[in-house]
Each structure stands twice: as structure tokens, then as C-alpha cells.
């Protein structure tokens, strides 16, 4: 931001704008309103055809040209030289692209309204009482001159206090008392925001003024206030940001700007408390909060709300790739609680005690959800060991009505899918134990799972089961595939793992035959080598 000061007797317009050129904008904006009515600025409406009097080689006149065609404008614009390409209005389908010059004209209109909006008694941009002509120039070519007061600038801004103190006293001795004092600031990021920041210096109740702004505009004012040392403006912006709601996009912008400005000592830390972890907090406390959330979901009474919250919590945990927010021990603690309730109710149901039998499906569903979280975090191996060892449940599985027990087989199916996709890695003895204890109950419940389980993809489950069996030694594969082959031919509803059966068949017979044919050749080679030695 460049700063320069000079003295001059240049005359200014009544509203405080000065310009070395006579470019103007209409005061009534009749044609501007006509353009709005005709749909020139409506992105859903195509632009009207150009008038016959215009050159056919170019598009219809830009909004800036229409606004500049009338004389008598109270607002004067400086340095609006733009490339001719920006004066062409282009369309893409029904979407209208406003030219750079039109955007600049609209920005000038907002600035004009801003400068002319002044409450009674407010001296901002008052040429009668001001003693400084402040010119603001932006990188995109906008230049505005306004009337301000040295005393107010110096009292509120450390930047202006330094720039105006010594130079002011020396200049006033050299220049006539009627000469205005010119201050020029170039390369402003946003002239409109800079003007709003200066207007706050003339405002008695900054908090009330801030309530009319949005977060995006307050961030702009905060940046300017910090740059010119306007402490009251900085504090007002921080108070607003601390109390106002943010969108997620605004949250990122706020955190980035406050980090850039280094305002920790003036309240930025309080603003960021809603998005930053307290220094006194640790992973343990986060773990307790998340574990509490898990228990609330697991024990909730509204089934629809439970499903919704399970989806939400899973999504939130999945987005945290670090996995440090919830310890493995905490997840398995919740898992043990659900498993204990499941075992108690299942054994009661096996003895024909069907009181609270609905808890079987509920706790099985809870275990299925926890298993998904464990698999996402790649810590599901202990769950598989625990589940494979539940022979006390698999032995009495057939004594519980299928309508109450089939949810348990959904857990088994999820384990098959996890093993088949390489998401759960355990020793072959554990995988074999899982199949010995739970494969027959899985076959018994498969028909019910297909009909009653929403979202169950039978083909994914069948591929998972095939791959699980194929991870075992060949002799063990034969045992499980032959049992399946007999059941598939004598049962109406059995999972189709024919692909896995074919793989086993080729492994067991074709390769065995090839190996038997190669064996005599290897023996002859060895014998020949022995004779030659």
C-alpha cells in the first residue's frame, strides 16, 4: 500500500470525488434500470439484439457506456482505462457474462451510494469541514477521492498518525490555510472496504454498525483495520466474529486470516475457540467424549434416529484419517458390552425364553456397526478371533427361531467380506475356526438374510465367502467346498460360491496332474546328473 501526500487547490465535486478526466455516470441511472428490466443483468435471460445504429462488428453497448452517455454525473471516476476485449459482452448458452467494465461501473455505483449515505451530524466526506483530501486507488483501476479529517484519522489510526504528524505541521506552514491537504493511497485491495473502514472511525457505536455486515465484509474490514492500526475497528471485528455464525467456507477463511494477521494478543484466540482444540485438552478427553457418543447410539431407543446417527458417526470417524481420536481399547470395550448382552439373550432364547428376544437383533446390529468401524481403522483382527471362538452360540444356533437369529449371520457375512478383501488378516487357524463354527449357521440363515436385510449384496457376500475358503490350505479348502457342493444341490437357498469351487478344482486336479507329469522328468534329470558325477 503506497502512501503519498501533496498540497493542491484542485477543485472537487460536491460529493468529494475528483478526477483529471470527465468520465461520468448518470445520476438517475435511467438506462441502468432499463438494462435490468430488459434482462441485461439477468443470467437467465439472453441479451437483447444490438441496435441498428451500432456497429455490427461488436456486441451491444456495455453497461458502463450506457451509464457514461449522460452528462451531469455527481460521481467521477479516475483511471478506468481497460483493454477493449473487456468491453465485449459474451454469452455461454443462457448464462450472461458481465464485462469487466460493467463490473467496475457497478462497484462505482455501490461506492457512490456508500459515500452519499451519511447520518445527520456525521462529518465523513463533508467538504465544508474537512481538511484532508484522501484518494484511494485500487489495482483494478478504480480511484476515489473523498473528504476526511486529519484529527479523526490521527486519533484512530497509528498509520495515519505517523504519516500525517510531521508532514502535516511542515506543510501547513508552507501552504496557504485554504489549500487542501492531499493524501494518496494506491494499490488498495478493495476500495469499497477501505471506505467502510474509514467510515467506522466516524461512528459512535461500532457494534451496531457491524451488525449490518456479513462475515465476508467484516473480514475485509478487519484486514484493513489491522493494516492501518485501527485498533477499535480490529476489536469490533473480532467481537462480531466471535458471536456471529460461520459457514464452513467462512470458517476456513477466518482461521487463515487470523493466523496471517497474528492477532492473538487482541482477542483472536477467543474467536478461534469454536474451531480449535484447547491446549489443556488431550486425546484422552476426546476419547471419552467419543466413547460416550458411541454408548448413546448403541443404547438409543428410537431406531430411525439410531440408524441416522450410526451413519453420521461412521462418516465423522472415517473422515478422521489419523485414528487418534478414539482408542482401540475404547472400541473393544463398547464391543464387549454388546457381545455380553447378545450372549445372554441368545442363550435364553435357545431355552425357549423369548422375553426381550428383540435384543438379539439389536445387539447383533450394534456389533455389525462396530465391526465396520474396526475394519475402517484396520484393527478388526481381535474381533475375528473373538467371534470365531463363540462356539457356545453356534452350537445352539439352530434352537433359536430364524426370525430372531439371522442378524447374527450378518456379522459373519461382514467378516467373510472383510477377509475376502484383505481387510482382516489373521492366521489360517483362526479363519478355519471361524468357518467350522459359523459356516453352517450362515447357510441356515442365508435365505432370511436375502429377504429381510436391506442393503445386503449377496454377490459381494458370496465372493467374500469364496475368497475366505480359498485362503486356507488346499486340504481344508476341499473339506469346505465339498460340504457346500452337497448343500447347494440339496437346498433351495444356499449361497452360490461356484467361482471359488472352480478355483479349488483347478488347484486340486489340474495342477496336481501337471505336477505328476513333471515328476518323472525331474527324477531322470537327477539320475543322469548322478551318473555323470
KOLVEXDREN-572654 format. One line per 4 residues: number of its first residue (from 1); their letters; for each residue y negated, z negated, x of C-alpha. Coordinates in pm, 1 decimal, decimal comma. Layout:
<recs>
NUM = a = Y Z X | ...
</recs>
This chain:
<recs>
1 = xxxx = 0,0 0,0 0,0 | -313,2 125,2 173,5 | -644,1 -52,5 122,8 | -993,2 76,1 197,5
5 = xxxx = -1345,2 -25,0 93,9 | -1672,2 165,3 84,5 | -2008,3 142,0 -93,6 | -2144,6 415,9 -314,2
9 = xxxx = -2378,3 479,0 -600,5 | -2144,1 719,4 -775,5 | -2188,8 708,0 -1148,9 | -1894,0 616,8 -1361,9
13 = xxxx = -1796,0 678,9 -1720,4 | -1843,3 407,3 -1974,1 | -1478,6 314,5 -1967,7 | -1471,5 271,2 -1591,1
17 = xxxx = -1285,4 586,5 -1480,1 | -1437,4 803,7 -1210,2 | -1326,0 1138,8 -1077,8 | -1451,9 1403,0 -840,2
21 = xxxx = -1328,1 1665,4 -1084,5 | -1399,9 1731,6 -1450,6 | -1044,7 1729,1 -1584,3 | -1043,6 1559,5 -1923,3
25 = xxxx = -819,7 1453,2 -2209,4 | -926,1 1474,9 -2574,9 | -1036,3 1154,7 -2739,6 | -889,9 1235,0 -3077,3
29 = xxxx = -566,0 1384,0 -2943,7 | -550,1 1614,9 -3244,4 | -338,6 1868,4 -3065,9 | -122,4 1595,6 -2922,2
33 = xxxx = -40,7 1476,3 -3273,9 | 16,7 1835,4 -3379,4 | 263,6 1874,3 -3094,8 | 450,7 1564,6 -3212,2
37 = xxxx = 457,3 1693,5 -3570,7 | 579,9 2034,9 -3456,9 | 866,5 1876,3 -3266,8 | 748,3 1949,9 -2915,4
41 = xxxx = 833,1 1596,3 -2806,1 | 1137,7 1554,5 -3026,9 | 1452,8 1607,8 -2816,6 | 1647,5 1703,0 -3129,7
45 = xxxx = 1409,8 1992,1 -3219,2 | 1362,9 2314,1 -3021,0 | 1009,0 2402,5 -2909,5 | 811,2 2646,4 -3126,9
49 = xxxx = 770,6 3003,3 -3004,0 | 464,9 3066,8 -2781,4 | 152,2 3204,9 -2948,4 | 92,5 3576,9 -2930,3
53 = xxxx = -220,2 3526,5 -2723,9 | -28,7 3363,2 -2439,2 | 124,8 3544,9 -2151,3 | 487,7 3623,4 -2241,9
57 = xxxx = 598,3 3567,4 -1884,5 | 552,7 3189,7 -1914,6 | 654,8 2927,6 -2168,7 | 433,4 2769,3 -2433,1
61 = xxxx = 131,9 2571,7 -2302,7 | 214,2 2231,3 -2169,3 | 104,0 1916,1 -2342,7 | -141,7 1849,1 -2058,4
65 = xxxx = -304,6 2189,8 -2108,7 | -347,9 2132,9 -2481,0 | -497,9 1789,4 -2418,2 | -725,4 1923,1 -2144,0
69 = xxxx = -859,0 2211,6 -2356,1 | -1104,0 1990,3 -2543,4 | -1421,9 1853,1 -2384,6 | -1580,4 1514,1 -2417,5
73 = xxxx = -1291,7 1302,0 -2296,4 | -1380,9 942,5 -2202,1 | -1083,1 923,2 -1960,8 | -1099,3 1111,8 -1634,0
77 = xxxx = -801,4 1198,8 -1418,2 | -801,5 1241,8 -1042,3 | -566,4 1428,3 -812,2 | -341,0 1591,3 -1073,5
81 = xxxx = -254,1 1899,5 -870,2 | 112,6 1976,0 -939,8 | 334,1 2269,9 -849,7 | 334,7 2548,4 -1104,7
85 = xxxx = 708,2 2507,8 -1158,8 | 649,7 2169,2 -1320,8 | 430,3 2334,4 -1584,2 | 726,2 2518,0 -1738,9
89 = xxxx = 897,2 2362,2 -2034,4 | 1273,5 2415,5 -2017,4 | 1547,3 2350,2 -2269,0 | 1919,9 2289,2 -2244,1
93 = xxxx = 2069,9 2355,6 -2583,2 | 1884,3 2130,0 -2825,5 | 1763,5 1894,7 -2551,6 | 1397,5 1938,8 -2455,2
97 = xxxx = 1288,6 1854,5 -2100,2 | 925,6 1744,1 -2082,3 | 745,5 1879,1 -1777,7 | 615,4 1651,5 -1504,0
101 = xxxx = 258,7 1728,8 -1608,3 | 327,8 1626,0 -1966,6 | 482,9 1300,2 -1848,1 | 175,5 1238,5 -1636,1
105 = xxxx = -51,1 1304,1 -1932,3 | 145,4 1057,4 -2144,9 | 119,6 797,8 -1868,2 | -256,8 854,0 -1856,8
109 = xxxx = -276,1 803,8 -2231,9 | -95,7 468,3 -2202,2 | -327,4 365,0 -1918,9 | -631,8 467,6 -2123,9
113 = xxxx = -514,2 257,7 -2417,6 | -446,5 -31,5 -2183,0 | -796,0 -24,0 -2033,3 | -967,6 7,7 -2368,8
117 = xxxx = -768,7 -278,2 -2525,1 | -968,8 -588,4 -2447,0 | -1007,8 -909,9 -2641,8 | -1360,2 -1037,9 -2721,2
121 = xxxx = -1512,8 -1217,2 -2423,6 | -1271,2 -1062,8 -2173,1 | -1467,1 -903,3 -1889,6 | -1188,3 -687,9 -1748,4
125 = xxxx = -1310,8 -331,0 -1695,2 | -1660,2 -430,7 -1808,9 | -1907,1 -207,9 -1618,1 | -2204,8 -422,1 -1718,3
129 = xxxx = -2087,7 -738,2 -1542,7 | -1854,0 -609,8 -1273,8 | -1941,3 -591,1 -905,2 | -1633,7 -404,2 -777,7
133 = xxxx = -1505,5 -53,9 -849,9 | -1130,0 -61,8 -791,2 | -947,1 270,6 -752,3 | -567,0 277,2 -780,6
137 = xxxx = -374,9 585,7 -668,5 | -5,2 644,9 -716,3 | 238,4 858,6 -522,5 | 279,2 1095,9 -816,1
141 = xxxx = -89,2 1190,6 -819,9 | -247,0 955,3 -1075,2 | -575,4 795,9 -969,0 | -767,2 547,4 -1184,0
145 = xxxx = -1097,5 367,3 -1123,8 | -1182,1 50,2 -1315,1 | -1446,1 -220,3 -1313,7 | -1338,0 -563,4 -1186,7
149 = xxxx = -1496,7 -879,1 -1048,6 | -1476,2 -995,6 -689,6 | -1486,3 -1364,3 -785,0 | -1178,9 -1331,8 -1007,9
153 = xxxx = -982,5 -1122,2 -759,0 | -1053,9 -1359,7 -471,5 | -972,6 -1669,4 -680,9 | -633,0 -1541,5 -795,8
157 = xxxx = -504,0 -1319,8 -514,0 | -460,5 -1402,8 -146,6 | -453,2 -1030,9 -71,8 | -796,0 -967,1 -222,9
161 = xxxx = -928,3 -1293,5 -82,5 | -861,5 -1169,8 271,4 | -978,0 -813,4 213,5 | -1299,1 -898,3 30,9
165 = xxxx = -1424,3 -1212,2 207,4 | -1575,7 -1098,2 537,9 | -1631,2 -737,3 443,6 | -1799,6 -840,2 122,4
169 = xxxx = -2064,2 -1058,2 287,1 | -2141,4 -798,8 555,1 | -2155,8 -511,8 308,7 | -2384,1 -695,8 69,2
173 = xxxx = -2639,3 -747,3 347,8 | -2636,6 -377,8 437,7 | -2622,2 -219,4 92,4 | -2874,1 -238,1 -191,5
177 = xxxx = -2794,5 -500,8 -451,2 | -2743,8 -235,4 -720,2 | -2480,1 -45,3 -523,7 | -2121,7 -92,1 -644,4
181 = xxxx = -1857,2 -210,0 -405,4 | -1566,3 36,3 -391,0 | -1209,8 -75,4 -325,6 | -933,9 183,9 -295,3
185 = xxxx = -561,4 107,7 -303,7 | -330,8 403,1 -251,3 | 44,4 464,8 -282,3 | 96,4 228,2 -578,7
189 = xxxx = 449,0 246,8 -717,5 | 324,1 218,9 -1077,2 | -46,8 223,7 -1158,4 | 12,9 105,5 -1514,5
193 = xxxx = 199,8 -206,9 -1399,4 | -66,3 -275,8 -1135,6 | -337,1 -267,5 -1402,9 | -138,9 -503,7 -1626,2
197 = xxxx = -105,8 -743,9 -1332,5 | -482,3 -740,0 -1274,7 | -541,6 -798,9 -1645,7 | -337,0 -1118,5 -1622,4
201 = xxxx = -599,6 -1257,3 -1383,3 | -847,0 -1241,2 -1670,3 | -607,7 -1403,2 -1917,4 | -626,3 -1773,6 -2002,8
205 = xxxx = -273,8 -1806,1 -2144,3 | -37,5 -1611,1 -1922,1 | 274,7 -1736,5 -2101,9 | 154,4 -1599,3 -2435,5
209 = xxxx = 66,9 -1269,5 -2270,2 | 410,4 -1246,4 -2109,2 | 588,2 -1287,5 -2443,3 | 469,4 -938,6 -2538,7
213 = xxxx = 650,1 -779,9 -2242,7 | 1011,8 -688,0 -2183,2 | 1226,0 -774,2 -1882,5 | 1174,9 -438,3 -1712,4
217 = xxxx = 796,4 -463,4 -1729,9 | 796,0 -828,1 -1616,5 | 998,1 -728,7 -1309,5 | 733,0 -471,7 -1225,1
221 = xxxx = 455,5 -728,2 -1269,5 | 649,9 -977,1 -1056,9 | 678,4 -726,9 -772,8 | 304,0 -651,1 -777,0
225 = xxxx = 212,5 -1020,4 -812,3 | 423,2 -1108,9 -508,8 | 272,8 -822,5 -308,4 | -90,8 -928,1 -369,0
229 = xxxx = -27,9 -1303,1 -355,5 | -98,1 -1365,5 -724,6 | 85,6 -1699,5 -746,1 | 7,4 -1767,7 -1111,5
233 = xxxx = 149,2 -1426,7 -1200,9 | 463,9 -1491,4 -998,3 | 524,7 -1827,0 -1165,4 | 463,2 -1683,5 -1512,9
237 = xxxx = 708,3 -1401,3 -1447,9 | 973,1 -1644,0 -1321,3 | 924,3 -1869,6 -1625,4 | 969,3 -1569,4 -1852,1
241 = xxxx = 1283,3 -1450,1 -1671,0 | 1433,8 -1799,3 -1676,1 | 1402,9 -1819,3 -2056,5 | 1448,8 -1457,9 -2169,8
245 = xxxx = 1790,1 -1299,6 -2240,0 | 1909,8 -1029,4 -1997,4 | 2134,4 -730,2 -2034,7 | 2397,4 -673,0 -1766,8
249 = xxxx = 2191,1 -392,4 -1611,7 | 1882,5 -613,3 -1608,9 | 2085,5 -894,4 -1454,7 | 2163,2 -680,5 -1150,8
253 = xxxx = 1801,0 -569,7 -1116,1 | 1672,5 -927,6 -1142,0 | 1913,0 -1058,3 -879,2 | 1831,3 -769,8 -646,5
257 = xxxx = 1453,0 -806,1 -679,7 | 1451,4 -1184,7 -638,4 | 1666,8 -1150,8 -329,1 | 1427,6 -889,4 -192,3
261 = xxxx = 1114,6 -1096,4 -258,6 | 1252,9 -1425,4 -117,2 | 1101,3 -1647,6 -387,1 | 1349,0 -1935,0 -358,3
265 = xxxx = 1072,1 -2187,6 -294,9 | 876,6 -2099,0 -608,1 | 1147,8 -2107,4 -874,8 | 1373,2 -1805,2 -818,6
269 = xxxx = 1673,4 -2035,5 -774,4 | 1625,8 -2170,4 -1128,1 | 1613,9 -1815,8 -1264,0 | 1942,0 -1725,8 -1096,8
273 = xxxx = 2132,4 -2035,6 -1206,1 | 2275,5 -1850,0 -1504,9 | 2448,5 -1596,7 -1278,1 | 2510,0 -1786,1 -952,4
277 = xxxx = 2769,0 -2049,1 -870,6 | 2624,6 -2389,2 -784,9 | 2664,0 -2488,7 -423,2 | 2824,7 -2812,9 -532,2
281 = xxxx = 3094,7 -2633,6 -727,5 | 3421,4 -2532,0 -567,1 | 3729,2 -2332,2 -654,4 | 3898,1 -2644,6 -790,3
285 = xxxx = 3645,5 -2690,4 -1067,0 | 3669,2 -2320,8 -1155,7 | 4044,5 -2358,1 -1168,6 | 4016,0 -2650,0 -1410,0
289 = xxxx = 3786,6 -2454,3 -1642,0 | 4014,8 -2150,1 -1647,9 | 4325,9 -2363,9 -1692,1 | 4157,9 -2530,7 -1987,6
293 = xxxx = 4084,2 -2188,5 -2135,6 | 4448,5 -2090,8 -2093,3 | 4565,9 -2400,8 -2277,3 | 4319,2 -2340,5 -2561,0
297 = xxxx = 4451,7 -1986,1 -2605,6 | 4815,5 -2094,3 -2577,6 | 4773,4 -2368,1 -2839,9 | 4532,8 -2189,3 -3075,5
301 = xxxx = 4620,2 -2180,3 -3446,0 | 4455,3 -1854,8 -3553,9 | 4699,2 -1581,8 -3449,9 | 4447,9 -1296,4 -3468,5
305 = xxxx = 4195,4 -1490,2 -3263,0 | 4470,0 -1578,1 -3012,8 | 4559,0 -1211,5 -2966,1 | 4195,3 -1116,1 -2919,4
309 = xxxx = 4132,8 -1393,7 -2669,1 | 4450,9 -1314,0 -2476,2 | 4326,6 -959,1 -2432,5 | 3982,7 -1082,1 -2326,8
313 = xxxx = 4107,5 -1344,1 -2079,2 | 4355,5 -1097,8 -1926,8 | 4076,5 -845,9 -1881,8 | 3846,4 -1100,0 -1719,3
317 = xxxx = 4117,3 -1222,4 -1481,7 | 4218,5 -866,5 -1396,1 | 3861,1 -776,0 -1302,6 | 3852,3 -1059,7 -1050,0
321 = xxxx = 4049,3 -897,0 -772,8 | 4021,4 -1193,7 -536,7 | 4256,2 -1413,1 -740,3 | 4092,8 -1727,5 -602,9
325 = xxxx = 3960,6 -1844,2 -937,3 | 4297,7 -1959,5 -1077,1 | 4561,1 -2107,5 -851,4 | 4926,3 -2007,2 -867,6
329 = xxxx = 5025,6 -2368,2 -932,4 | 4798,0 -2383,4 -1237,9 | 4952,3 -2073,0 -1391,1 | 5304,4 -2202,6 -1338,7
333 = xxxx = 5202,9 -2539,4 -1483,3 | 5099,8 -2363,6 -1805,0 | 5421,2 -2160,7 -1789,7 | 5635,1 -2475,9 -1759,7
337 = xxxx = 5472,5 -2622,7 -2069,2 | 5552,6 -2315,4 -2278,2 | 5906,5 -2294,8 -2142,6 | 5974,2 -2661,2 -2222,3
341 = xxxx = 5869,1 -2609,4 -2587,3 | 6073,3 -2288,6 -2609,3 | 6392,0 -2452,8 -2483,0 | 6357,0 -2747,5 -2721,8
345 = xxxx = 6307,1 -2530,7 -3030,9 | 6570,8 -2274,7 -2930,3 | 6842,4 -2533,2 -2878,9 | 6753,4 -2693,3 -3212,2
349 = xxxx = 6778,2 -2356,1 -3386,9 | 7116,9 -2294,9 -3222,7 | 7236,3 -2609,8 -3402,1 | 7107,5 -2473,6 -3735,3
353 = xxxx = 6796,8 -2690,7 -3724,7 | 6533,0 -2435,3 -3826,2 | 6240,4 -2674,0 -3856,4 | 5943,2 -2531,4 -3665,2
357 = xxxx = 6159,6 -2233,3 -3571,5 | 5849,0 -2015,1 -3559,8 | 5764,6 -2189,3 -3230,7 | 6034,4 -1978,6 -3060,2
361 = xxxx = 5845,9 -1654,2 -3116,6 | 5512,5 -1821,2 -3041,8 | 5617,8 -1968,5 -2706,5 | 5803,4 -1650,6 -2607,9
365 = xxxx = 5483,8 -1456,9 -2672,7 | 5290,3 -1706,1 -2461,1 | 5538,3 -1663,9 -2176,5 | 5512,0 -1286,4 -2205,4
369 = xxxx = 5132,9 -1313,8 -2168,7 | 5153,3 -1546,6 -1868,3 | 5411,4 -1317,1 -1709,9 | 5165,1 -1026,9 -1738,6
373 = xxxx = 4902,4 -1232,7 -1555,2 | 5152,6 -1331,7 -1284,9 | 5255,6 -968,2 -1235,3 | 4891,6 -857,0 -1211,6
377 = xxxx = 4841,8 -1115,5 -937,0 | 5171,0 -1027,8 -765,8 | 5307,6 -1381,6 -792,3 | 5580,4 -1334,8 -1055,5
381 = xxxx = 5884,0 -1384,1 -828,6 | 5922,7 -1754,0 -914,0 | 5910,3 -1671,5 -1284,8 | 6200,4 -1429,7 -1242,2
385 = xxxx = 6405,5 -1694,0 -1060,3 | 6331,6 -1945,3 -1333,7 | 6411,7 -1703,7 -1618,3 | 6733,1 -1574,2 -1458,8
389 = xxxx = 6861,6 -1931,8 -1435,0 | 6827,2 -2011,2 -1808,4 | 7197,9 -1980,0 -1883,5 | 7171,7 -2272,1 -2127,8
393 = xxxx = 6963,7 -2047,7 -2354,2 | 7150,1 -1721,8 -2300,9 | 7483,3 -1893,6 -2380,3 | 7367,9 -1999,3 -2729,4
397 = xxxx = 7156,6 -1689,2 -2789,5 | 7392,9 -1547,4 -3049,3 | 7376,4 -1867,4 -3259,9 | 7006,2 -1821,5 -3340,4
401 = xxxx = 6914,3 -1573,2 -3614,8 | 6791,1 -1248,7 -3460,1 | 6468,4 -1258,5 -3658,3 | 6368,9 -1570,7 -3465,0
405 = xxxx = 6508,4 -1488,5 -3122,5 | 6417,2 -1124,6 -3049,0 | 6079,2 -1220,9 -2896,5 | 6272,6 -1380,0 -2610,4
409 = xxxx = 6421,7 -1042,8 -2524,6 | 6069,1 -901,8 -2496,8 | 6020,2 -1131,3 -2199,2 | 6343,1 -998,3 -2046,5
413 = xxxx = 6229,3 -642,2 -2111,2 | 5897,5 -708,3 -1933,9 | 6089,3 -839,4 -1632,1 | 6304,2 -523,0 -1627,5
417 = xxxx = 5989,3 -309,1 -1628,4 | 5834,4 -518,4 -1350,0 | 6145,2 -488,1 -1130,3 | 6178,5 -117,2 -1206,9
421 = xxxx = 5818,0 -51,4 -1099,6 | 5842,0 -261,1 -784,7 | 5603,2 -524,3 -922,6 | 5853,4 -811,0 -881,6
425 = xxxx = 6053,7 -832,4 -558,5 | 6339,3 -1081,7 -540,7 | 6679,7 -1097,3 -364,0 | 6964,3 -896,3 -515,1
429 = xxxx = 7146,5 -1217,3 -614,7 | 6859,0 -1314,9 -841,9 | 6845,1 -967,8 -1001,5 | 7219,9 -975,4 -1059,7
433 = xxxx = 7199,3 -1324,2 -1214,8 | 6925,9 -1200,9 -1449,2 | 7149,7 -917,0 -1572,0 | 7458,3 -1137,3 -1608,6
437 = xxxx = 7276,0 -1394,2 -1820,9 | 7030,6 -1182,5 -2021,3 | 7157,5 -823,4 -2044,9 | 7394,1 -886,3 -2338,0
441 = xxxx = 7129,9 -1079,1 -2539,7 | 6891,6 -793,3 -2460,2 | 7136,1 -539,0 -2602,8 | 7185,5 -754,3 -2914,6
445 = xxxx = 6810,3 -772,9 -2984,9 | 6710,6 -417,6 -2887,4 | 6719,3 -279,3 -3242,2 | 6495,0 -559,3 -3369,0
449 = xxxx = 6255,5 -516,9 -3079,4 | 6211,4 -148,2 -3159,4 | 6131,9 -218,7 -3524,9 | 5930,8 -540,8 -3502,9
453 = xxxx = 5748,6 -533,4 -3168,2 | 5418,7 -348,8 -3190,8 | 5331,6 -151,6 -2882,4 | 5681,7 -158,4 -2734,9
457 = xxxx = 5751,0 162,8 -2541,1 | 6128,6 193,9 -2548,5 | 6128,6 468,7 -2284,3 | 5941,3 252,2 -2036,3
461 = xxxx = 6180,8 -34,5 -2105,4 | 6487,3 190,0 -2065,8 | 6356,5 326,5 -1734,0 | 6289,0 -30,1 -1618,8
465 = xxxx = 6644,3 -137,9 -1703,5 | 6793,8 168,2 -1529,2 | 6593,4 106,3 -1213,3 | 6678,1 -264,2 -1217,9
469 = xxxx = 7051,6 -189,3 -1218,1 | 7009,5 80,6 -952,7 | 6852,0 -171,1 -711,6 | 7187,5 -353,2 -687,9
473 = xxxx = 7479,0 -275,0 -453,7 | 7691,4 14,6 -575,4 | 7985,4 -200,4 -686,9 | 7756,4 -415,6 -900,4
477 = xxxx = 7594,1 -105,1 -1046,8 | 7937,1 13,4 -1159,3 | 8001,9 -312,4 -1342,1 | 7680,4 -298,8 -1547,5
481 = xxxx = 7685,8 77,1 -1614,9 | 8044,4 72,1 -1740,2 | 7958,9 -211,2 -1980,0 | 7660,9 -9,8 -2103,1
485 = xxxx = 7871,8 306,8 -2139,5 | 8119,8 130,6 -2367,9 | 7845,7 -34,9 -2573,6 | 7640,9 283,9 -2607,0
489 = xxxx = 7940,5 465,9 -2757,4 | 8029,4 186,0 -2999,6 | 7689,9 57,2 -3112,4 | 7422,7 208,9 -3330,8
493 = xxxx = 7123,3 66,3 -3143,1 | 7158,8 45,2 -2768,9 | 6904,2 140,1 -2503,3 | 6965,3 482,1 -2355,2
497 = xxxx = 6992,6 448,9 -1977,6 | 7176,3 775,8 -1924,5 | 6945,3 877,7 -1638,4 | 7041,9 568,2 -1441,7
501 = xxxx = 7409,3 625,8 -1525,9 | 7388,7 976,9 -1380,9 | 7231,1 846,6 -1060,8 | 7508,7 591,5 -1023,9
505 = xxxx = 7772,2 859,6 -1092,8 | 7638,1 1084,7 -817,5 | 7617,5 794,1 -577,9 | 7970,9 672,9 -659,2
509 = xxxx = 8167,4 1002,3 -671,9 | 7982,2 1297,9 -526,3 | 7863,9 1123,5 -212,2 | 8196,7 943,7 -176,9
513 = xxxx = 8371,7 1282,3 -186,3 | 8132,8 1424,0 72,3 | 8188,1 1123,8 296,0 | 8569,1 1158,0 267,1
517 = xxxx = 8546,1 1525,0 371,4 | 8329,0 1441,8 670,9 | 8553,4 1157,4 792,6 | 8839,7 1372,1 944,4
521 = xxxx = 8582,8 1583,0 1133,0 | 8429,8 1271,3 1286,8 | 8778,1 1146,8 1382,8 | 8860,0 1479,7 1551,4
525 = xxxx = 8534,8 1470,9 1746,2 | 8605,6 1117,5 1865,0 | 8963,3 1206,1 1958,9 | 8850,1 1512,7 2157,7
529 = xxxx = 8592,4 1308,4 2340,8 | 8861,6 1053,7 2429,8 | 9096,2 1321,8 2566,3 | 8823,5 1475,0 2779,8
533 = x = 8740,5 1140,3 2931,1
</recs>
